[in-house]
Amino acid sequence: MKEYQSLSHTRWDCKYHVVFIPKRRKKRVFGMLRRHLGELFHELASHKESKIVEGHLMGGHVHMCLSIPPKYAVSNVVGYLKGKSAIQIARKFGGRQKNFTGEHFWARGYFVSTVGLDENIVRAYIRNQEDEDERYDQMKLEIG
C-alpha cells in the first residue's frame, strides 16, 4: 500500500519532476559547486516542507523529483530553490569566478511534470540521466 504524508487536515502524495538550466545553457554545474548545490537544494527544500526524492546535477541542467505539500504552489517552491541557491552561489563562488552573480545564474523558466503512478520510471530516468546523455552524444557522433 502507498505511503501518504499528512498535514493537519490533509493526506497527500504530490510529486513533481522538475528540470531547470543555468543562464544561456552554459555548463556551469561542476566540481565543488556541484557538491555544494546537492546539499543546498536538500536544505532549501526542507525550508518549504518539501523533499527531494531523487535528484541529479548535470553540467548543464538540474533534474529533481520533488515531493511538495499541497499547501505550496510548485512555482513558489521552485522559485525559492532557484533564487536562494543563486544567492548562495554568488556568495560562496562569486569572488573566484566571473558571472556567478546571484540574479543571473539560473535561466528564468523551468520544466515541471506531475509524477503520479509512474514515479519509479521518472526516478530511474533521473538517476540514469548522465548515461542517457552520453549515449545520445555517441549517437550524434556516429551520424555526423
Contacts in CASP RR format, 6 or more apart in sequence:
PFRMAT RR
TARGET T0000
AUTHOR 0000-0000-0000
METHOD contacts of the structure
MODEL  1
MKEYQSLSHTRWDCKYHVVFIPKRRKKRVFGMLRRHLGELFHELASHKES
KIVEGHLMGGHVHMCLSIPPKYAVSNVVGYLKGKSAIQIARKFGGRQKNF
TGEHFWARGYFVSTVGLDENIVRAYIRNQEDEDERYDQMKLEIG
2 13 0 8 1.000
3 13 0 8 1.000
4 11 0 8 1.000
4 12 0 8 1.000
4 13 0 8 1.000
5 11 0 8 1.000
5 12 0 8 1.000
5 13 0 8 1.000
5 67 0 8 1.000
5 69 0 8 1.000
6 12 0 8 1.000
7 69 0 8 1.000
7 70 0 8 1.000
7 71 0 8 1.000
10 69 0 8 1.000
10 70 0 8 1.000
10 71 0 8 1.000
12 69 0 8 1.000
12 70 0 8 1.000
13 67 0 8 1.000
14 67 0 8 1.000
14 68 0 8 1.000
14 69 0 8 1.000
14 70 0 8 1.000
14 114 0 8 1.000
15 53 0 8 1.000
15 65 0 8 1.000
15 66 0 8 1.000
15 67 0 8 1.000
15 68 0 8 1.000
15 114 0 8 1.000
15 115 0 8 1.000
15 116 0 8 1.000
15 119 0 8 1.000
16 65 0 8 1.000
16 66 0 8 1.000
16 68 0 8 1.000
16 74 0 8 1.000
16 112 0 8 1.000
16 113 0 8 1.000
16 114 0 8 1.000
16 115 0 8 1.000
17 63 0 8 1.000
17 64 0 8 1.000
17 65 0 8 1.000
17 111 0 8 1.000
17 112 0 8 1.000
17 113 0 8 1.000
17 114 0 8 1.000
17 115 0 8 1.000
17 122 0 8 1.000
17 126 0 8 1.000
18 62 0 8 1.000
18 63 0 8 1.000
18 64 0 8 1.000
18 65 0 8 1.000
18 66 0 8 1.000
18 74 0 8 1.000
18 78 0 8 1.000
18 110 0 8 1.000
18 111 0 8 1.000
18 112 0 8 1.000
19 61 0 8 1.000
19 62 0 8 1.000
19 63 0 8 1.000
19 64 0 8 1.000
19 110 0 8 1.000
19 111 0 8 1.000
19 112 0 8 1.000
20 61 0 8 1.000
20 62 0 8 1.000
20 78 0 8 1.000
20 82 0 8 1.000
20 106 0 8 1.000
20 107 0 8 1.000
20 109 0 8 1.000
20 110 0 8 1.000
20 111 0 8 1.000
21 60 0 8 1.000
21 61 0 8 1.000
21 62 0 8 1.000
21 106 0 8 1.000
21 107 0 8 1.000
22 28 0 8 1.000
22 29 0 8 1.000
22 60 0 8 1.000
22 61 0 8 1.000
22 105 0 8 1.000
22 106 0 8 1.000
22 107 0 8 1.000
23 104 0 8 1.000
23 105 0 8 1.000
23 106 0 8 1.000
23 107 0 8 1.000
24 107 0 8 1.000
25 60 0 8 1.000
25 107 0 8 1.000
26 60 0 8 1.000
27 59 0 8 1.000
27 60 0 8 1.000
28 59 0 8 1.000
28 60 0 8 1.000
28 100 0 8 1.000
28 105 0 8 1.000
29 37 0 8 1.000
29 57 0 8 1.000
29 58 0 8 1.000
29 59 0 8 1.000
29 60 0 8 1.000
29 61 0 8 1.000
29 62 0 8 1.000
30 59 0 8 1.000
32 93 0 8 1.000
33 89 0 8 1.000
33 93 0 8 1.000
34 57 0 8 1.000
34 59 0 8 1.000
36 88 0 8 1.000
36 92 0 8 1.000
37 57 0 8 1.000
37 62 0 8 1.000
37 85 0 8 1.000
37 89 0 8 1.000
38 57 0 8 1.000
40 84 0 8 1.000
40 85 0 8 1.000
40 88 0 8 1.000
41 52 0 8 1.000
41 62 0 8 1.000
41 64 0 8 1.000
41 81 0 8 1.000
41 85 0 8 1.000
42 52 0 8 1.000
44 80 0 8 1.000
44 81 0 8 1.000
44 84 0 8 1.000
44 85 0 8 1.000
45 51 0 8 1.000
45 52 0 8 1.000
45 66 0 8 1.000
45 77 0 8 1.000
45 81 0 8 1.000
47 80 0 8 1.000
48 68 0 8 1.000
48 72 0 8 1.000
48 76 0 8 1.000
48 77 0 8 1.000
48 80 0 8 1.000
49 69 0 8 1.000
49 71 0 8 1.000
49 72 0 8 1.000
50 66 0 8 1.000
50 67 0 8 1.000
50 68 0 8 1.000
50 69 0 8 1.000
50 72 0 8 1.000
50 77 0 8 1.000
51 66 0 8 1.000
51 67 0 8 1.000
52 64 0 8 1.000
52 65 0 8 1.000
52 66 0 8 1.000
52 67 0 8 1.000
53 65 0 8 1.000
53 66 0 8 1.000
53 67 0 8 1.000
53 119 0 8 1.000
53 123 0 8 1.000
54 64 0 8 1.000
54 65 0 8 1.000
54 122 0 8 1.000
54 123 0 8 1.000
54 126 0 8 1.000
54 127 0 8 1.000
55 62 0 8 1.000
55 63 0 8 1.000
55 64 0 8 1.000
55 65 0 8 1.000
55 126 0 8 1.000
55 127 0 8 1.000
56 62 0 8 1.000
56 63 0 8 1.000
56 64 0 8 1.000
56 126 0 8 1.000
56 127 0 8 1.000
56 129 0 8 1.000
56 130 0 8 1.000
57 63 0 8 1.000
58 129 0 8 1.000
58 130 0 8 1.000
58 133 0 8 1.000
63 125 0 8 1.000
63 126 0 8 1.000
63 129 0 8 1.000
64 126 0 8 1.000
65 115 0 8 1.000
65 119 0 8 1.000
65 122 0 8 1.000
65 123 0 8 1.000
65 126 0 8 1.000
66 74 0 8 1.000
66 77 0 8 1.000
66 78 0 8 1.000
68 74 0 8 1.000
68 77 0 8 1.000
74 112 0 8 1.000
78 110 0 8 1.000
78 112 0 8 1.000
82 106 0 8 1.000
82 110 0 8 1.000
83 102 0 8 1.000
83 106 0 8 1.000
85 105 0 8 1.000
85 106 0 8 1.000
86 102 0 8 1.000
86 103 0 8 1.000
86 104 0 8 1.000
86 105 0 8 1.000
86 106 0 8 1.000
87 102 0 8 1.000
89 100 0 8 1.000
89 102 0 8 1.000
89 105 0 8 1.000
90 100 0 8 1.000
90 101 0 8 1.000
90 102 0 8 1.000
90 105 0 8 1.000
93 100 0 8 1.000
94 100 0 8 1.000
94 101 0 8 1.000
113 122 0 8 1.000
115 122 0 8 1.000
125 132 0 8 1.000
END
